[in-house]
Amino acid sequence: MQYRDYYEILGVTRGADADEVKRAYRKLARKYHPDVSKEKNAEDKFKEVQEAYEVLRDAEKRAAYDQLGRNFRNGQQFRPPPDWSQRFGSSGGQRFSDLNGFSDFFSSLFGGAGMGPGQHEESEAGHLDVTVEEAFGGTKRRVTLNESGRLRQVDVQIPAGVTEGQSLRIPGVGGRNSLLLKIRLREHHLYDVVGRDVQIELPLAPWEAALGAKVAVPTLGGTVELTVPAGAQSGQKLRLRGRGLPGTPSGDQIVTIKLVAPAAHTPAAKEAYERMKRDLQFDPRADWP
């Protein structure tokens, strides 16, 4: 089994804070997303980036991973320390294994936490990570529970419209007790989810914002045509009603406009900007004292 340097994969230092880790993940996720990337081995790279972020976004997993030290290199042969499962399991971590296609390295570190005896009527088993797409459409996930040393597989039905922090009850697991799995939404390279609302940035060229435009905008339910009004400004928000996560009521998709100016790399482009400067007589700071 090969060691994976999650910091190297995301291109961040070991001292990087949560915001740095998130920014690095989003940049790489956009670069390697299989739907848009033309990079070689994009799908494998995308999964690798997802796995690295899954560990470094989680304070408990990151702290445990950091216990391995700095002596290993990416791709080096690796075997977890003999007492690894006891050390990580005793920190109150998840009581189930939701490996979901991650590497053997990941599963060797985070796939064997124990549930332990003497649970209460309803106890929290840990987090169940789902993608935004799975939260929108619903899915079924098979997880492995560790019931006092006995492994048991359970199919968990994730209903459409689940939200961050929502708990799913698994009745009858572990004798008379039931378990609660708390939903945690994975970061998405395009969407931010707040409650049932889905937020997305819409890059616009200056002329699209000034003149108005009809723009194809991705949503979780498919692409829709959005009418951008003439005179739209950067930061302005437009709403696609009912295009968020399903529910009663369903959420909306909030589209935030982001103006993107083309670079003046050619003489023709520079002349176009000079002409705009002369003709428009526009001062964006005219209201400053």
C-alpha positions in Angstrom: 0.0 0.0 0.0 1.3 3.5 -0.9 1.3 6.5 1.4 -0.7 9.5 0.2 0.6 13.0 1.1 -2.7 14.8 1.2 -1.0 18.2 1.7 1.1 17.6 -1.5 -2.0 16.5 -3.4 -3.8 19.7 -2.6 -0.7 21.8 -3.0 -0.9 23.3 0.5 1.5 23.4 3.5 0.9 21.5 6.7 0.1 24.8 8.4 -2.6 25.8 5.9 -5.8 26.9 7.6 -9.3 25.6 6.6 -9.9 28.4 4.1 -6.7 27.8 2.3 -7.5 24.1 2.1 -11.0 24.8 0.8 -9.7 27.2 -1.9 -7.0 24.7 -3.0 -9.6 22.0 -3.2 -12.0 24.0 -5.3 -9.4 25.1 -7.7 -8.2 21.5 -8.3 -11.8 20.2 -8.4 -12.7 22.6 -11.2 -9.5 21.6 -13.1 -10.1 17.9 -12.9 -13.8 17.5 -12.8 -14.6 14.7 -15.3 -17.5 16.6 -16.8 -15.3 19.5 -18.0 -11.7 18.5 -17.8 -9.5 17.6 -20.7 -6.6 16.7 -18.5 -5.1 13.2 -18.7 -6.5 10.9 -16.0 -8.8 13.6 -14.9 -11.2 11.2 -13.1 -8.5 9.6 -11.1 -7.0 13.0 -10.2 -10.5 14.2 -9.2 -11.0 11.3 -6.8 -7.5 11.8 -5.4 -8.3 15.5 -4.7 -11.7 14.6 -3.1 -10.0 12.0 -0.8 -7.3 14.5 0.3 -10.0 17.2 1.0 -12.1 14.7 2.9 -9.3 14.2 5.4 -7.9 17.8 5.6 -11.4 19.4 5.9 -12.2 17.3 9.0 -10.4 18.5 12.1 -10.4 15.0 13.7 -9.3 13.1 10.7 -6.6 15.7 10.0 -5.3 15.6 13.5 -5.1 11.8 13.3 -3.4 11.9 9.9 -0.9 14.4 11.2 0.1 11.8 13.9 1.8 9.8 11.2 4.5 12.5 11.0 6.4 14.0 8.2 8.7 11.1 7.4 6.7 9.5 4.7 6.7 10.6 1.0 3.9 10.4 -1.5 3.9 7.0 -3.1 6.2 5.4 -0.5 5.3 1.9 0.8 3.3 2.3 4.0 1.7 0.3 6.7 -0.3 1.9 9.6 1.3 1.6 13.1 0.1 -1.5 15.0 -1.9 0.4 17.5 -3.4 2.8 14.9 -7.1 1.6 15.1 -7.1 1.9 18.9 -5.6 5.4 18.9 -7.9 6.7 16.3 -11.0 4.8 17.5 -10.5 6.1 21.1 -10.9 9.7 20.0 -14.7 9.4 19.7 -14.7 9.1 15.9 -17.2 7.6 13.6 -18.5 4.1 14.4 -19.0 3.0 10.8 -17.0 2.7 7.6 -18.2 4.8 4.6 -15.3 4.3 2.3 -17.3 5.2 -0.9 -14.6 4.4 -3.4 -11.6 5.9 -1.6 -8.2 4.3 -1.7 -6.8 1.4 0.4 -4.6 4.0 2.2 -7.7 5.9 3.3 -9.6 2.8 4.4 -6.6 1.5 6.4 -6.6 4.8 8.4 -10.3 5.6 8.7 -12.3 2.5 8.0 -12.1 0.6 11.2 -13.4 2.7 14.1 -15.2 0.7 16.7 -18.8 1.3 18.0 -18.2 0.1 21.6 -20.8 -1.4 24.0 -23.4 0.2 26.2 -24.9 2.8 23.9 -27.9 4.8 24.8 -31.4 4.5 23.1 -30.3 6.7 20.2 -26.6 7.4 19.8 -24.7 9.2 17.1 -22.6 6.9 15.0 -20.8 9.6 13.1 -21.0 11.6 9.8 -22.3 10.2 6.5 -20.7 12.2 3.7 -22.9 12.7 0.6 -22.4 14.7 -2.6 -24.6 17.6 -3.4 -26.0 15.6 -6.3 -26.9 12.7 -4.0 -28.6 15.2 -1.6 -30.6 16.5 -4.5 -31.7 13.2 -6.0 -31.5 10.8 -3.1 -29.4 7.6 -3.1 -28.7 4.4 -1.2 -25.4 3.9 0.5 -24.0 0.7 2.0 -22.0 1.3 5.2 -20.1 -1.1 7.4 -20.9 -0.9 11.2 -18.5 -2.2 13.8 -20.7 -3.6 16.5 -18.3 -4.5 19.4 -15.9 -6.0 17.0 -18.4 -7.6 14.7 -18.7 -6.0 11.3 -22.1 -5.6 9.8 -23.2 -4.1 6.5 -26.3 -1.9 6.4 -28.0 -0.2 3.4 -28.9 3.4 4.3 -31.5 5.1 2.2 -30.7 8.8 1.8 -33.9 10.6 0.8 -33.9 13.4 -1.8 -33.6 16.8 -0.2 -31.4 15.9 2.8 -29.6 18.9 4.3 -26.3 19.5 6.1 -26.6 18.3 9.7 -29.8 16.3 9.2 -29.7 13.0 11.1 -30.8 9.6 9.6 -32.0 7.0 12.0 -31.0 3.3 11.5 -33.4 1.3 13.7 -32.5 -2.0 15.3 -28.8 -1.8 14.8 -26.7 -3.0 17.7 -29.4 -5.0 19.5 -32.2 -2.7 20.9 -30.4 0.5 20.2 -30.7 2.7 17.1 -28.0 4.8 15.5 -28.1 8.3 14.1 -25.9 9.1 11.1 -25.5 12.9 10.6 -25.4 14.1 7.0 -22.4 16.1 5.9 -22.4 17.6 2.4 -19.2 17.4 0.5 -17.7 20.5 -1.0 -18.7 21.0 -4.7 -16.6 22.8 -7.3 -19.6 24.9 -8.4 -22.3 24.9 -5.8 -22.5 26.1 -2.2 -25.5 24.8 -0.2 -27.1 26.9 2.5 -30.1 25.1 4.0 -32.1 24.1 0.9 -30.8 27.0 -1.2 -28.1 26.3 -3.7 -25.7 29.2 -4.5 -23.5 29.6 -7.6 -21.4 32.3 -9.1 -22.2 33.4 -12.7 -19.2 34.8 -14.6 -20.3 37.5 -17.1 -18.4 39.5 -19.7 -18.8 43.3 -19.3 -20.9 43.5 -22.4 -23.3 40.8 -21.2 -23.8 42.7 -17.9 -24.2 46.0 -19.7 -26.5 45.0 -22.5 -28.3 42.0 -20.9 -28.0 38.4 -22.0 -29.6 35.0 -21.9 -27.1 32.6 -20.3 -27.3 28.8 -19.8 -26.9 28.2 -16.1 -26.2 24.7 -14.6 -28.6 23.6 -11.8 -28.8 20.3 -10.0 -31.9 19.5 -12.1 -30.3 20.4 -15.4 -29.3 23.5 -17.4 -31.8 26.4 -17.5 -31.7 29.6 -19.4 -31.4 32.7 -17.2 -32.2 36.2 -18.4 -29.7 38.7 -17.1 -31.1 42.2 -17.1 -29.3 45.0 -18.8 -27.1 47.0 -16.4 -26.4 44.0 -14.1 -23.7 44.7 -11.6 -21.1 42.4 -10.0 -22.4 41.0 -6.8 -26.1 41.3 -7.9 -28.1 38.2 -7.0 -30.7 36.6 -9.3 -33.1 33.8 -8.1 -34.1 30.6 -9.8 -37.2 29.6 -7.8 -37.5 25.9 -6.9 -34.1 25.0 -8.3 -32.5 24.2 -5.0 -32.8 21.0 -2.9 -36.3 19.5 -3.0 -38.5 19.8 0.0 -41.6 21.5 1.3 -41.0 24.1 0.2 -38.1 23.4 -2.2 -35.1 25.7 -2.0 -34.0 28.2 -4.7 -30.9 28.6 -6.7 -29.2 31.9 -6.0 -27.1 33.2 -8.8 -24.5 35.8 -7.9 -23.1 37.8 -10.8 -19.3 38.1 -11.1 -17.9 40.4 -13.8 -14.9 39.1 -15.6 -12.9 41.4 -17.9 -10.9 40.0 -20.8 -7.2 40.6 -20.7 -5.7 43.1 -23.2 -3.2 40.7 -24.7 -3.3 42.1 -28.3 -3.0 45.5 -29.8 -6.6 45.2 -31.0 -7.8 44.4 -27.5 -5.9 47.4 -26.1 -7.4 49.6 -28.7 -10.9 48.4 -27.8 -10.3 49.3 -24.2 -8.9 52.7 -25.1 -12.0 53.4 -27.3 -14.2 52.4 -24.4 -12.3 54.8 -22.1 -12.7 57.7 -24.6 -16.3 57.0 -25.5 -17.9 56.0 -22.2 -16.3 58.7 -19.9 -17.0 56.3 -17.0 -15.6 56.8 -13.5 -16.3 53.9 -11.2 -15.2 56.0 -8.2 -17.2 59.1 -8.9 -19.0 59.0 -5.6 -15.7 58.9 -3.6 -14.9 62.1 -1.6 
